[in-house]
Amino acid sequence: MKSAISAIVNSKIHLNHSLLFRRSIFHPTKQISRPPPSLIRTTTSLTKNNSGFAPTIMASAFKPEHARSPPALPLPAPPLTKFKIGLCQLSVTADKERNIAHARKAIEEAVEKGAKLVLLPEIWNSPYSNDSFPVYAEDIDAGYEASPSTAMLSEVSRLLKITIVGGSIPERCGDRLYNTCCVFGTDGKLKAKHRKIHLFDIDIPGKITFMESKTLTAGDTPTIVDTDVGRIGIGICYDIRFQELAMIYAARGAHLICYPGAFNMTTGPLHWELLQRARAADSQLYVATCSPARDEAGGYVAWGHSTLVGPFGEVLATTEHAEDLIIAEIDYSLIDLRRTNLPLSKQRRGDLYQLVDVQRLNSQ
């Protein structure tokens, strides 16, 4: 009896050993082996919670500082903590001179109501179409005589001592056209120029087809600028869909990202507010958008709904689709508050992922 039991046990041992041997041959990635010490040892600390003390993995083991390359810059102290922003949701016509005068009037009204920063819509001096872009384009680098739209923005910013994020206009540079946003300081000087990085090329059958790349060239530089109302990152419309750009701006110390944009009647109802709130909540900063007013008779019908979103992803001010002027307050102290409430920068997993700011990295 004992010999029979011994034979059975030896047989099972031999069988298990044989299976293990075959597994190591045919499934080398699944070999049973002791993990390296670096995976066994875990740095822990005792953290008190409602149920007493419990071990938690220390944040340093996650290397949050490595989640951004180069490392994220600290949020700079802004020149102003609180101020008012004006979002000018403008009607746009085929009359360029009228559009320029109309935009100036809206800026002046915003300043009368206390705005220190004014944001204009995407393509506010021209109808939004591939046919119109070459006709209405201006050579910004050639000076104000060649660019009446930016000449107006420069003059009014200097006279009224305000910062203007000038929406966008079609820009001509040599034989190329760009969708370009100009930022003017309180001295009337051009502080930054952002060329739309992600071109609006979409095809939703039965809904909308538009290919900006038929006429426009994509920009190749993220744009962040220090102004009298804080550090501002710039994106134009379709740029808002790419969270990497917003994350780069946040890592560069932006307080606010401005997106002049003209979402359409298909994607606008679904994505416009969603994307604004997502970019603000992800990066824990302010997001401001400004759209043209809706023109049902136009070739391209904009969704409207210009909006200011706070660093908790909350909608602070918005409007409908008609021409309107939004005046709202920005309070940068809320950025620090929300980042204290949700310390995401200290909780990132630099041991698992990393955002690389190629431009900053190459400039080092």
URZILIN-V780869 format. One record per pair of residues at least 12 apart in sequence whose C-alpha atoms are under 6 Angstrom apart, sorted by the first residue. I is the first residue (numbers start at 1). J is the second residue. D is the distance in whole Angstrom. If there is no record, write none. Layout:
i = [I & I]
j = [J & J]
d = [D & D]
//
This chain:
i = [44 & 44 & 44 & 62 & 62 & 62 & 63 & 63 & 64 & 64 & 64 & 64 & 66 & 67 & 67 & 68 & 68 & 69 & 72 & 73 & 73 & 73 & 74 & 75 & 78 & 79 & 80 & 81 & 81 & 82 & 82 & 83 & 83 & 84 & 84 & 84 & 84 & 85 & 85 & 85 & 85 & 85 & 86 & 86 & 86 & 86 & 86 & 87 & 87 & 87 & 87 & 88 & 88 & 89 & 89 & 89 & 89 & 89 & 90 & 90 & 90 & 91 & 91 & 91 & 94 & 96 & 99 & 116 & 117 & 117 & 118 & 119 & 120 & 120 & 120 & 121 & 121 & 121 & 121 & 121 & 122 & 122 & 122 & 122 & 123 & 123 & 133 & 137 & 137 & 137 & 138 & 138 & 139 & 139 & 139 & 154 & 155 & 157 & 157 & 158 & 158 & 158 & 161 & 162 & 163 & 163 & 163 & 164 & 164 & 165 & 166 & 166 & 166 & 167 & 167 & 168 & 168 & 177 & 177 & 178 & 178 & 179 & 179 & 180 & 180 & 181 & 181 & 194 & 195 & 196 & 196 & 196 & 197 & 197 & 197 & 198 & 199 & 200 & 200 & 231 & 231 & 232 & 232 & 232 & 233 & 233 & 234 & 234 & 235 & 236 & 236 & 236 & 237 & 237 & 237 & 250 & 255 & 256 & 256 & 256 & 257 & 258 & 258 & 258 & 259 & 260 & 260 & 261 & 261 & 262 & 262 & 263 & 263 & 264 & 264 & 264 & 265 & 268 & 277 & 280 & 280 & 281 & 281 & 281 & 284 & 285 & 285 & 286 & 286 & 286 & 287 & 287 & 288 & 288 & 289 & 289 & 290 & 291 & 291 & 292 & 293 & 293 & 293 & 294 & 294 & 304 & 305 & 305 & 305 & 306 & 311]
j = [56 & 57 & 58 & 349 & 350 & 351 & 350 & 351 & 346 & 348 & 349 & 350 & 350 & 350 & 354 & 354 & 355 & 356 & 251 & 251 & 252 & 253 & 253 & 253 & 230 & 228 & 229 & 331 & 332 & 330 & 331 & 329 & 330 & 115 & 116 & 328 & 329 & 115 & 117 & 118 & 327 & 328 & 110 & 115 & 118 & 326 & 327 & 119 & 290 & 325 & 326 & 120 & 325 & 291 & 292 & 293 & 323 & 324 & 292 & 293 & 323 & 292 & 293 & 323 & 127 & 125 & 125 & 162 & 163 & 164 & 164 & 165 & 166 & 167 & 290 & 167 & 260 & 290 & 291 & 292 & 167 & 168 & 260 & 261 & 168 & 169 & 170 & 170 & 171 & 172 & 171 & 172 & 171 & 172 & 173 & 188 & 188 & 186 & 188 & 186 & 187 & 188 & 186 & 186 & 184 & 185 & 186 & 183 & 184 & 183 & 181 & 182 & 183 & 181 & 260 & 180 & 181 & 216 & 217 & 216 & 217 & 195 & 196 & 194 & 195 & 193 & 194 & 223 & 219 & 218 & 219 & 236 & 218 & 219 & 220 & 239 & 212 & 212 & 238 & 254 & 255 & 254 & 256 & 257 & 249 & 257 & 257 & 258 & 259 & 259 & 260 & 261 & 259 & 260 & 261 & 283 & 285 & 285 & 286 & 287 & 287 & 287 & 288 & 289 & 289 & 289 & 290 & 290 & 291 & 291 & 302 & 302 & 303 & 301 & 302 & 303 & 303 & 303 & 313 & 311 & 313 & 311 & 312 & 313 & 311 & 311 & 335 & 309 & 310 & 311 & 308 & 309 & 307 & 308 & 306 & 307 & 306 & 304 & 306 & 304 & 321 & 322 & 323 & 321 & 322 & 321 & 319 & 320 & 321 & 318 & 335]
d = [5 & 5 & 6 & 5 & 6 & 5 & 5 & 6 & 6 & 5 & 5 & 5 & 5 & 4 & 4 & 6 & 5 & 5 & 4 & 6 & 5 & 6 & 6 & 5 & 5 & 6 & 6 & 6 & 5 & 6 & 5 & 6 & 6 & 5 & 6 & 5 & 4 & 5 & 5 & 6 & 6 & 6 & 6 & 5 & 5 & 6 & 5 & 5 & 6 & 6 & 5 & 5 & 5 & 6 & 5 & 6 & 5 & 5 & 5 & 5 & 5 & 6 & 5 & 6 & 6 & 6 & 5 & 5 & 5 & 6 & 5 & 5 & 5 & 4 & 6 & 4 & 5 & 5 & 5 & 5 & 5 & 5 & 5 & 5 & 5 & 5 & 6 & 4 & 5 & 5 & 5 & 5 & 6 & 5 & 6 & 4 & 6 & 5 & 5 & 5 & 5 & 4 & 4 & 5 & 6 & 5 & 5 & 6 & 5 & 5 & 6 & 5 & 6 & 5 & 5 & 5 & 4 & 5 & 6 & 5 & 5 & 6 & 5 & 6 & 4 & 6 & 5 & 6 & 5 & 6 & 5 & 6 & 5 & 4 & 6 & 5 & 6 & 5 & 6 & 5 & 5 & 5 & 5 & 5 & 6 & 5 & 6 & 5 & 5 & 5 & 5 & 6 & 6 & 6 & 4 & 6 & 6 & 6 & 5 & 6 & 5 & 6 & 5 & 6 & 5 & 5 & 5 & 6 & 5 & 5 & 5 & 6 & 6 & 6 & 5 & 5 & 5 & 5 & 5 & 5 & 5 & 6 & 5 & 4 & 4 & 4 & 6 & 6 & 5 & 5 & 6 & 5 & 6 & 5 & 5 & 5 & 5 & 5 & 5 & 6 & 6 & 5 & 5 & 5 & 6 & 4 & 5 & 5 & 6 & 6 & 6]
//
